Amino acid sequence: MLRMNPWMLALAVALALPAGAQTLYKLVDKNGKVTYSESPPKDFDGKVTPLDIDPTRNTATLPKYEPAAAPKGGVRPPGNGGNGASEARSRVEQLRKQLQDARDNPREEDYDRVGNAGGGTRPVLNDTYRKRIAKLEEELARAELQLRRSEGGR
């Protein structure tokens, strides 16, 4: 006959039981500090609140994702205004963000070092940086012009 340790028996029974509700304990001490425990405390000087947790309660069945069909024949989907104004507005906003980001966060390659090689160098923004900023400013100006045209202005 097989003899089983009482702890092994308890573990086997616990594993055989279906995963149901679990109990956690919320402990609030006299100073108001909140902690959580998986077992009830012994000699705790504060408020103990048992919390019954059902791990199957917060489940959801999500609908199957179906991508929208592309418009046929070059017809714009509804809600675009039909004149491209929202696309132009979106492009202007995107370019403004890119320009501001480029001004606020120059890259490492946007700097040249000027000064003594022995340690007295300082970073100076180079022509590559200035050309990149000028290109973004030009693109933004074109996009703003396109936006004005799409909104009916000249």
N, C-alpha and C positions, 0 to 999 in steps of 0.2 A: 504494500500500500504506500502511496506517495504522501509524505508529510509536507505540509505547506506552512511556511512562516505566516503569522497573523498579518504582518504588514503586506506581504505578497498577496494574501487573500483580499485584503482591503483594496489594494491597487487593482487587482483583477476585477473586482466588483465595480470599482469606480470607472474603469475603462469600458466595462460592458454596458454601463448605463448610457442611455442616449443623452446627447448634449441638450440639456433643458435650461431652465432658469438658473442663474448663478446669483449668489448673494455677495455683495460688497458691503463694507461698513464705512460710513462717513463719520469721522471723528472730529469734533470741534472742542478744542481745549479751552481753559478758562481765559486765555488771551485772545481767543477768536481764531486761532490758527486752524485751518482745515486740512486734514489728511485723509487718505483712503486706505483701507486695508482689506485683505481677502479673508481674514479671520477676526473674530471678535477679540478685542483686547482684554487683558486681565488687569485689574486694579487701575483702570483709566479714570482720571479725575476730569471728567468733561461729559459732553453729550455724545452718545453713540446712536446713529440712525442706520438701521439695516436698509439696504437698497437692493431690491430684487431686479436683476437684469436678465432680460430675455434676448439672447443673441440672434434669434430668428425674427425678431419684431421689426427691425429696420431693413427689410429687404425690398427691393423694387424690381419690377419687370419693365425694362426699357423697350420702347418700340424699335423695330428694325430701322436702321438708317437707310434712306433711299435718297441719293443725290438728285437735285433738281435737274430736269432735262434742259439742255442748252437751247436757247431760242433759235428757231429756224428762219432762214431767209433774211437774216440781219435785223429782225424785229427786236426792239428793246423790250426787256421785261417790264411789266407795269411798275410804277412808282419811281421811275427815273426821270420823269418830267418830259421825256421824249426829246429833249434838246441837248443833253449831255452836261447840263449845268451842275448836277450833283457830282458827276465824274470830274469835271474841271475843278470844282470846289475841293474835292478830296485830294486831287493832285496838288493844288496850291498849298493845302494844309500839310501834306506830306513833304513838299519841298521846303516849306518854312521850318519844319522840324529838323530836316536834314541840315539846312544851313545853320540853324541855331546850334545844333549838336557839333557841327564842324568848327564853329567859332568857339564854343565852350570847351571842346575836348580835342585839341590838336593831337595828331598822331606823333609817334616818336620820330618818324621819317620827315615830319614837317619842320624839324628844327635842324639848324646848322650850329656848330660850336664855334664861337669867335673868342679870341684871346690867346693867352700863352698856353702852350701845351703842357707846361709844368704845373698846372692846377688853377690857373686864373681864367678858365674858359667860362662862357655864359651861353645859354641857349638863345638863339635868334630865329624867328620864323623865316622860312626860306621862300624862294620863288614858287616851288611846287605847291606849297600851302596857299599862297596868294592866288595862283592860277586855279586851284580847286575851288576856292571861295568865289572867285570871279565867275567861274563856270556855273556854280550853284545859283549865284545871284542872277545870272543871265537866264537860266532855266526858270527860275521863279518869276522873273519879269514876263517871259513868254507865257507861262501858265496863267498869270494874272490877266494878261491881255486876252487869252483864250477864254477865261472865265467871264470877263466883261462882255465879250462877243456872244457867248452862249446865253448870257442873261439878257441879251437884246441891246446892250450898249455898244458904242463904237469906240 
